[in-house]
Amino acid sequence: MNLSPAEIAAALGAEVLAEGSGEPPRRATINSAEAGPGDLFFGLRGEKRDGGEFAGQALLAGAWGVVVSDDHREYFNQVLEGPGEEAPWVFVASDPLAALHSLARRYRRALGARVVGVTGSVGKTSVKDIARALLPGKVHANQQNFNTEIGLPLTILEAPGDTDILVLEMAMRGEGQIAELRAIAEPEVAVITNVGPVHVELLGSVEAIAAAKAEIFEELPPGGTVVAPVEAGPLEPHLRQVELLLRFGSNGDVAAHDVKVAEGVTEAVVWTKEESQRFHFPFTEAHNLTNALAAIAAGVALGADLAGMADRAADIGFSRFRGERIELPGGIILVNDCYNANPVSMRAALDHLATLGAERSVAVLGEMGELGPESPRYHREVGEHARAAGIDFVIGVGLPSRDYDPDELVADPDEAAELLAARLEPHDAVLIKGSRSAGLEAVAEQLPELVEVGDG
């Protein structure tokens, strides 16, 4: 973290209770169990515990320093009495989370890296993963789901000093949250993958979701660019205020032509207003081709050339639980896509399952969360879509999944894994998908062993 201790103290807006090493810390962390030499530990207040209670533990582990609230001042005044050979830094801030945000913003500016912000109802993590591979130079991006008001600043603070581009995924659960993350990241390219009925229980309507997502492109710097789909739906009214807009998708500013899918690869010619280039993507899902166009549009906004992005396409890899393809005994294909689920992503995943050309297709579907009073209807429509797509057998997991009208309804993931192992046949293709609260990763984890046992 290329900031001096004095710069860090100023950025934190904190009182320095004890001074330590003149060297900067290596990263920030909020987990005292993971804190070690060179780490700056933030004691954040949680719903049940105050992380400041664990600051002493972090220092015992060799942490470079800690940031705690004023509630812990007296403790550290007592502990730090007397000179020490290698004293740690102790900062007291009125709000350690706000201090974390402020430090991340200061470090982001010191990096001088260009920033791409990514949000949307569906596909934002995949767009982030694809952009991390395609964009030029040294690219740093969120790990897994480090996309919240805590994860995003930690992502920035762990970026190496020679980072050229930051790709920052931004999650949202309510009004004002994207604006909060945007104020930390200060992106020059704002990508919105789409808007759908995700978190509608919290925000009330899809239109309210669109307004909340649009917070990402408020206060873009001069020359800042918004990347949005051709079919923007309820987001469209908010795009009228945008000065520089790149559309991705059919007949958009960045579009795919001559698409061919074979042997685990999607081949397509990507067109922009300026040039075209043939890409070979290491995936077969149609929705990931759309995600790739969004990532390429972000690259175009940054001035990256298509040829360079095409050369790096082979490096695309996705975060865990997002369309992982696993081959089981008997030629069975397992698609593990259980990180999250909503009506849009469910339809896309079912459509992809239907294209795998298996002798029989099986969908294991858990609840789609946070859909509000219309939840039964959304589940029913997804079940109808599964039938229309030609899915042969549907297993619902958990009581809310009864609205899919599944062929079998089981109580929990363990029961689903046992049923699957008993019912699977050679050359089946299986999709496992549901919201994180459904815990369907347990099905994917148990199934390989159960199928091996079943095959004797």
C-alpha positions as CSV (number, residue, x, y, z in Angstrom):
1,M,0.0,0.0,0.0
2,N,2.1,2.9,-1.3
3,L,1.0,5.5,1.2
4,S,3.1,6.8,4.1
5,P,1.7,6.3,7.7
6,A,1.1,10.1,7.8
7,E,-1.0,9.9,4.6
8,I,-2.9,6.9,6.0
9,A,-3.7,8.7,9.2
10,A,-4.9,11.7,7.2
11,A,-7.0,9.6,4.9
12,L,-8.5,7.7,7.9
13,G,-9.5,11.0,9.6
14,A,-8.3,9.2,12.7
15,E,-6.4,10.1,15.9
16,V,-3.1,8.4,16.2
17,L,-2.9,6.7,19.6
18,A,0.4,5.0,18.9
19,E,3.0,5.2,16.2
20,G,4.7,2.2,14.7
21,S,6.9,1.3,11.7
22,G,7.6,3.9,9.1
23,E,6.9,1.4,6.4
24,P,3.4,1.2,4.9
25,P,1.1,-1.8,5.5
26,R,0.8,-4.5,2.9
27,R,-3.0,-4.7,2.9
28,A,-6.1,-4.1,5.0
29,T,-8.2,-6.8,6.7
30,I,-11.3,-7.1,8.9
31,N,-10.6,-10.7,10.0
32,S,-8.4,-10.9,13.1
33,A,-7.9,-14.6,12.5
34,E,-6.2,-13.8,9.2
35,A,-4.3,-10.8,10.3
36,G,-0.5,-11.1,10.3
37,P,2.7,-9.1,9.8
38,G,2.2,-6.0,7.6
39,D,-1.6,-6.0,7.9
40,L,-3.8,-3.0,8.9
41,F,-6.8,-4.4,10.9
42,F,-10.1,-2.6,10.9
43,G,-12.3,-3.3,13.9
44,L,-15.7,-2.9,12.3
45,R,-18.9,-2.9,14.3
46,G,-21.2,-5.8,13.4
47,E,-24.8,-6.6,14.3
48,K,-23.7,-8.8,17.2
49,R,-20.0,-7.9,18.0
50,D,-17.7,-5.0,17.7
51,G,-14.6,-6.0,15.7
52,G,-12.6,-3.7,17.8
53,E,-12.7,-6.4,20.5
54,F,-10.4,-8.5,18.4
55,A,-7.9,-5.7,17.6
56,G,-5.6,-6.9,20.4
57,Q,-5.6,-10.4,18.9
58,A,-4.6,-8.9,15.5
59,L,-1.7,-7.1,17.1
60,L,-0.5,-10.2,18.9
61,A,-0.4,-11.9,15.5
62,G,2.0,-9.1,14.3
63,A,-0.4,-6.8,12.6
64,W,1.2,-3.5,11.3
65,G,-1.6,-1.6,13.0
66,V,-5.3,-1.4,13.9
67,V,-8.2,1.0,13.4
68,V,-10.8,1.0,16.2
69,S,-13.6,3.1,17.5
70,D,-13.4,5.4,20.4
71,D,-15.0,2.7,22.6
72,H,-11.6,1.0,22.7
73,R,-9.5,4.0,23.5
74,E,-9.1,3.2,27.2
75,Y,-8.1,-0.4,26.5
76,F,-5.3,0.7,24.2
77,N,-4.2,3.5,26.5
78,Q,-3.6,0.8,29.2
79,V,-2.0,-1.8,26.9
80,L,0.4,0.7,25.2
81,E,1.8,2.2,28.4
82,G,5.5,2.2,28.3
83,P,7.9,2.1,25.4
84,G,8.0,-0.8,23.0
85,E,10.7,-1.9,20.6
86,E,8.3,-2.5,17.7
87,A,5.1,-0.6,18.6
88,P,2.1,-1.0,16.3
89,W,0.1,1.8,14.8
90,V,-3.2,2.4,16.6
91,F,-5.7,4.7,15.0
92,V,-9.0,5.7,16.7
93,A,-11.8,6.7,14.3
94,S,-15.3,7.7,15.1
95,D,-16.5,5.3,12.4
96,P,-14.0,2.6,11.3
97,L,-16.1,1.6,8.3
98,A,-16.2,5.2,7.0
99,A,-12.4,5.3,7.7
100,L,-12.0,2.2,5.6
101,H,-14.0,3.8,2.7
102,S,-11.9,7.0,3.0
103,L,-8.6,5.2,2.9
104,A,-9.6,3.1,-0.1
105,R,-10.6,6.2,-2.0
106,R,-7.3,7.8,-1.2
107,Y,-5.3,4.7,-2.2
108,R,-7.4,4.4,-5.4
109,R,-6.3,7.9,-6.4
110,A,-2.7,7.3,-5.5
111,L,-2.7,4.2,-7.7
112,G,-3.7,6.2,-10.7
113,A,-5.3,3.1,-12.1
114,R,-8.2,3.3,-14.5
115,V,-11.4,2.0,-13.0
116,V,-14.3,0.0,-14.5
117,G,-17.4,-0.3,-12.2
118,V,-19.7,-3.2,-12.9
119,T,-23.3,-3.7,-11.6
120,G,-26.5,-5.3,-12.8
121,S,-29.2,-7.7,-11.7
122,V,-27.6,-10.7,-13.5
123,G,-24.1,-11.4,-14.9
124,K,-22.1,-8.8,-13.1
125,T,-19.6,-11.3,-11.6
126,S,-19.2,-13.0,-15.0
127,V,-18.6,-9.7,-16.7
128,K,-16.0,-8.8,-14.0
129,D,-14.3,-12.2,-14.5
130,I,-14.2,-11.8,-18.3
131,A,-13.0,-8.2,-18.1
132,R,-10.2,-9.2,-15.8
133,A,-9.0,-11.6,-18.5
134,L,-9.5,-9.4,-21.5
135,L,-8.4,-6.0,-20.5
136,P,-4.7,-5.0,-21.1
137,G,-2.0,-4.4,-18.6
138,K,-2.1,-5.5,-14.9
139,V,-5.7,-5.9,-13.9
140,H,-7.0,-6.2,-10.4
141,A,-10.6,-7.2,-9.6
142,N,-12.8,-8.4,-6.7
143,Q,-12.3,-11.9,-5.4
144,Q,-15.5,-14.0,-5.3
145,N,-18.2,-11.8,-3.7
146,F,-16.0,-9.0,-2.4
147,N,-18.5,-6.5,-3.9
148,T,-20.1,-4.8,-0.9
149,E,-19.4,-1.7,1.2
150,I,-16.7,-3.8,3.0
151,G,-15.5,-6.1,0.2
152,L,-15.0,-3.4,-2.4
153,P,-12.7,-1.1,-0.4
154,L,-10.7,-4.2,0.8
155,T,-10.3,-5.1,-2.9
156,I,-8.9,-1.7,-3.7
157,L,-6.5,-1.7,-0.7
158,E,-5.0,-5.1,-1.7
159,A,-4.3,-3.9,-5.3
160,P,-0.6,-4.0,-6.2
161,G,1.1,-0.7,-6.7
162,D,1.6,-1.3,-10.4
163,T,-2.1,-2.0,-11.1
164,D,-3.2,-0.5,-14.5
165,I,-6.9,-1.2,-14.3
166,L,-9.3,-1.9,-11.4
167,V,-12.4,-3.9,-12.3
168,L,-14.8,-3.5,-9.4
169,E,-18.0,-5.3,-9.1
170,M,-20.7,-3.5,-7.1
171,A,-23.5,-5.3,-5.3
172,M,-26.8,-3.7,-4.2
173,R,-29.5,-4.5,-1.8
174,G,-31.0,-1.1,-1.4
175,E,-31.3,2.5,-2.5
176,G,-28.0,4.5,-2.1
177,Q,-25.7,1.5,-1.8
178,I,-24.4,1.7,-5.4
179,A,-23.9,5.4,-4.9
180,E,-21.8,4.7,-1.8
181,L,-19.6,2.2,-3.7
182,R,-19.3,4.5,-6.7
183,A,-18.1,7.3,-4.4
184,I,-15.3,5.0,-3.2
185,A,-14.3,3.6,-6.6
186,E,-14.8,6.7,-8.8
187,P,-15.1,4.7,-12.0
188,E,-14.6,6.2,-15.4
189,V,-16.4,3.4,-17.1
190,A,-19.7,2.3,-15.6
191,V,-21.2,-1.1,-16.8
192,I,-24.8,-2.1,-16.1
193,T,-25.3,-5.6,-17.3
194,N,-29.2,-5.5,-17.1
195,V,-32.0,-4.8,-14.7
196,G,-34.5,-7.5,-13.6
197,P,-36.6,-8.5,-10.6
198,V,-33.8,-9.1,-8.2
199,H,-34.1,-7.6,-4.6
200,V,-37.6,-6.4,-5.6
201,E,-38.7,-7.4,-2.1
202,L,-36.5,-4.7,-0.7
203,L,-37.0,-2.0,-3.3
204,G,-40.6,-2.5,-4.3
205,S,-40.5,-2.5,-8.1
206,V,-38.2,-3.2,-11.1
207,E,-38.3,0.6,-11.8
208,A,-36.9,1.3,-8.3
209,I,-34.2,-1.3,-9.0
210,A,-33.3,0.5,-12.2
211,A,-33.0,3.8,-10.4
212,A,-30.7,2.3,-7.8
213,K,-28.5,0.6,-10.4
214,A,-28.3,3.9,-12.3
215,E,-26.5,5.4,-9.3
216,I,-23.3,3.9,-10.7
217,F,-23.1,6.5,-13.5
218,E,-23.9,9.6,-11.4
219,E,-21.0,12.0,-11.3
220,L,-18.8,10.2,-13.9
221,P,-15.7,12.2,-14.6
222,P,-15.4,14.1,-17.9
223,G,-15.1,11.6,-20.7
224,G,-16.6,8.9,-18.6
225,T,-18.5,6.2,-20.4
226,V,-21.6,4.1,-19.6
227,V,-21.9,0.6,-21.0
228,A,-25.5,-0.7,-21.2
229,P,-27.4,-3.3,-23.1
230,V,-29.3,-2.6,-26.3
231,E,-32.5,-3.7,-24.6
232,A,-32.2,-1.7,-21.4
233,G,-35.9,-1.9,-20.3
234,P,-36.6,0.1,-17.2
235,L,-33.1,1.5,-17.2
236,E,-33.8,3.4,-20.5
237,P,-35.1,6.6,-18.9
238,H,-31.9,7.0,-16.9
239,L,-29.7,6.6,-19.9
240,R,-31.1,9.7,-21.5
241,Q,-28.9,11.8,-19.3
242,V,-25.7,10.0,-20.4
243,E,-23.2,11.8,-22.6
244,L,-21.1,8.9,-23.7
245,L,-23.0,5.6,-24.1
246,L,-21.9,2.3,-25.5
247,R,-24.6,-0.3,-26.2
248,F,-23.7,-4.0,-26.3
249,G,-25.8,-6.8,-27.9
250,S,-27.6,-7.3,-31.2
251,N,-27.2,-4.3,-33.5
252,G,-25.4,-2.4,-30.7
253,D,-22.1,-0.6,-30.6
254,V,-20.4,-3.9,-29.7
255,A,-22.1,-6.9,-31.2
256,A,-21.4,-10.5,-32.1
257,H,-21.8,-12.0,-35.6
258,D,-21.2,-15.4,-37.2
259,V,-21.5,-17.2,-33.8
260,K,-20.6,-20.9,-33.8
261,V,-20.6,-23.1,-30.7
262,A,-18.7,-26.4,-30.7
263,E,-16.4,-28.5,-28.5
264,G,-16.7,-26.2,-25.5
265,V,-15.8,-23.0,-27.4
266,T,-17.9,-20.1,-28.7
267,E,-16.5,-18.6,-31.8
268,A,-17.7,-15.2,-32.9
269,V,-16.7,-12.1,-34.8
270,V,-17.1,-9.1,-32.6
271,W,-17.9,-5.8,-34.3
272,T,-17.6,-2.3,-33.1
273,K,-18.0,1.0,-34.9
274,E,-14.3,1.0,-35.7
275,E,-13.2,-2.6,-36.3
276,S,-14.0,-6.3,-36.1
277,Q,-12.1,-9.3,-34.7
278,R,-12.7,-13.0,-34.4
279,F,-12.8,-14.3,-30.8
280,H,-12.6,-17.8,-29.4
281,F,-14.3,-17.9,-26.0
282,P,-13.8,-20.9,-23.6
283,F,-17.5,-21.2,-22.9
284,T,-20.6,-22.3,-24.7
285,E,-23.4,-20.4,-22.8
286,A,-25.2,-17.8,-24.8
287,H,-25.6,-15.5,-21.8
288,N,-21.8,-15.5,-21.3
289,L,-21.4,-14.3,-24.9
290,T,-23.6,-11.4,-23.9
291,N,-21.5,-10.9,-20.8
292,A,-18.3,-11.0,-22.9
293,L,-19.7,-8.2,-25.2
294,A,-20.3,-6.1,-22.1
295,A,-16.7,-6.7,-21.0
296,I,-15.4,-5.9,-24.5
297,A,-17.4,-2.7,-24.5
298,A,-15.7,-1.7,-21.3
299,G,-12.4,-2.3,-23.0
300,V,-13.4,-0.3,-26.0
301,A,-14.3,2.6,-23.7
302,L,-10.8,2.4,-22.2
303,G,-9.2,2.4,-25.7
304,A,-8.2,-1.3,-25.7
305,D,-7.8,-2.9,-29.1
306,L,-10.0,-5.8,-30.1
307,A,-7.0,-7.9,-31.3
308,G,-5.4,-7.8,-27.9
309,M,-8.6,-8.7,-26.2
310,A,-9.1,-11.6,-28.6
311,D,-5.6,-12.9,-27.8
312,R,-6.4,-12.9,-24.1
313,A,-9.8,-14.6,-24.4
314,A,-8.3,-18.0,-23.7
315,D,-7.5,-16.8,-20.2
316,I,-11.2,-16.3,-19.2
317,G,-12.1,-18.2,-16.0
318,F,-15.2,-17.8,-13.8
319,S,-15.6,-17.5,-10.1
320,R,-16.6,-20.7,-8.2
321,F,-20.2,-21.9,-8.4
322,R,-20.9,-19.9,-11.5
323,G,-21.5,-22.3,-14.4
324,E,-18.8,-24.8,-13.3
325,R,-18.9,-27.8,-15.6
326,I,-18.0,-31.1,-13.9
327,E,-17.8,-34.5,-15.7
328,L,-19.0,-37.4,-13.6
329,P,-18.7,-41.1,-14.3
330,G,-20.9,-42.5,-17.1
331,G,-20.5,-39.4,-19.2
332,I,-22.8,-37.3,-16.9
333,I,-22.3,-33.6,-17.1
334,L,-22.9,-31.5,-14.0
335,V,-23.4,-27.7,-14.3
336,N,-22.9,-26.2,-10.9
337,D,-24.4,-22.7,-11.0
338,C,-25.6,-22.5,-7.4
339,Y,-24.1,-19.1,-6.4
340,N,-27.3,-17.2,-6.9
341,A,-30.6,-17.3,-8.8
342,N,-33.3,-15.0,-10.1
343,P,-35.9,-15.3,-12.8
344,V,-33.5,-13.9,-15.5
345,S,-30.5,-16.1,-14.7
346,M,-32.7,-19.2,-14.1
347,R,-34.1,-18.9,-17.7
348,A,-30.7,-18.5,-19.1
349,A,-29.3,-21.5,-17.2
350,L,-32.2,-23.7,-18.3
351,D,-31.8,-22.7,-21.9
352,H,-28.1,-23.6,-21.7
353,L,-28.9,-26.9,-20.2
354,A,-31.3,-27.7,-23.0
355,T,-28.5,-27.0,-25.6
356,L,-26.0,-29.5,-24.1
357,G,-27.4,-32.3,-26.3
358,A,-27.6,-34.8,-23.4
359,E,-29.8,-37.9,-23.7
360,R,-31.8,-36.5,-20.7
361,S,-31.7,-33.1,-18.9
362,V,-32.2,-32.8,-15.2
363,A,-32.7,-29.5,-13.3
364,V,-32.2,-29.3,-9.5
365,L,-33.8,-26.0,-8.5
366,G,-33.7,-24.2,-5.2
367,E,-35.6,-21.1,-4.1
368,M,-35.1,-17.7,-5.7
369,G,-34.9,-15.3,-2.8
370,E,-36.0,-11.7,-2.3
371,L,-38.8,-11.7,-4.9
372,G,-41.4,-10.2,-2.7
373,P,-45.2,-11.0,-2.8
374,E,-44.9,-12.0,-6.5
375,S,-42.4,-14.8,-5.6
376,P,-44.9,-17.7,-6.3
377,R,-45.6,-16.3,-9.7
378,Y,-41.9,-15.9,-10.6
379,H,-41.2,-19.5,-9.5
380,R,-44.2,-20.8,-11.4
381,E,-43.1,-19.0,-14.6
382,V,-39.6,-20.5,-14.3
383,G,-41.1,-24.0,-13.9
384,E,-43.1,-23.4,-17.1
385,H,-40.0,-22.2,-18.9
386,A,-38.2,-25.4,-17.9
387,R,-40.9,-27.4,-19.5
388,A,-41.0,-25.3,-22.6
389,A,-37.2,-25.6,-22.9
390,G,-37.5,-29.3,-23.0
391,I,-36.0,-30.1,-19.5
392,D,-36.9,-33.8,-18.8
393,F,-36.9,-33.9,-15.0
394,V,-37.1,-31.2,-12.4
395,I,-36.3,-31.6,-8.7
396,G,-37.3,-28.8,-6.4
397,V,-35.4,-28.3,-3.2
398,G,-37.2,-26.7,-0.2
399,L,-40.8,-25.8,0.3
400,P,-40.8,-22.6,-1.8
401,S,-39.6,-24.7,-4.8
402,R,-43.0,-26.4,-4.9
403,D,-44.1,-23.5,-7.1
404,Y,-41.9,-24.8,-9.9
405,D,-44.3,-27.7,-10.1
406,P,-41.4,-30.1,-10.0
407,D,-41.4,-33.8,-10.7
408,E,-40.0,-34.4,-7.3
409,L,-39.9,-32.1,-4.3
410,V,-37.3,-32.8,-1.6
411,A,-36.7,-31.1,1.8
412,D,-33.0,-30.2,1.6
413,P,-29.8,-30.5,-0.4
414,D,-28.7,-33.8,1.2
415,E,-32.0,-35.4,0.1
416,A,-31.6,-33.9,-3.3
417,A,-28.1,-35.4,-3.7
418,E,-29.3,-38.9,-2.7
419,L,-32.3,-38.7,-5.1
420,L,-30.1,-37.5,-7.9
421,A,-27.5,-40.3,-7.3
422,A,-30.3,-42.9,-7.5
423,R,-32.1,-41.4,-10.6
424,L,-29.1,-40.3,-12.8
425,E,-28.5,-42.3,-15.9
426,P,-25.4,-42.4,-18.2
427,H,-25.0,-39.3,-20.4
428,D,-27.5,-37.2,-18.4
429,A,-26.9,-33.4,-18.1
430,V,-27.7,-31.9,-14.7
431,L,-28.1,-28.2,-13.7
432,I,-27.9,-27.2,-10.0
433,K,-29.2,-23.7,-9.4
434,G,-30.7,-21.7,-6.6
435,S,-30.1,-18.7,-4.4
436,R,-27.3,-18.9,-1.9
437,S,-29.7,-19.4,0.9
438,A,-30.8,-22.7,-0.6
439,G,-27.3,-24.1,0.0
440,L,-27.3,-26.2,-3.2
441,E,-23.5,-26.3,-3.3
442,A,-23.9,-29.3,-1.0
443,V,-25.5,-31.2,-3.8
444,A,-22.6,-30.5,-6.2
445,E,-20.1,-31.4,-3.5
446,Q,-21.7,-34.8,-2.6
447,L,-22.8,-35.9,-6.0
448,P,-19.4,-37.0,-7.5
449,E,-18.8,-39.4,-4.5
450,L,-22.3,-40.7,-4.5
451,V,-22.3,-41.3,-8.3
452,E,-19.0,-43.2,-8.0
453,V,-20.5,-45.4,-5.3
454,G,-23.6,-46.0,-7.3
455,D,-21.5,-47.1,-10.3
456,G,-19.7,-49.6,-8.1
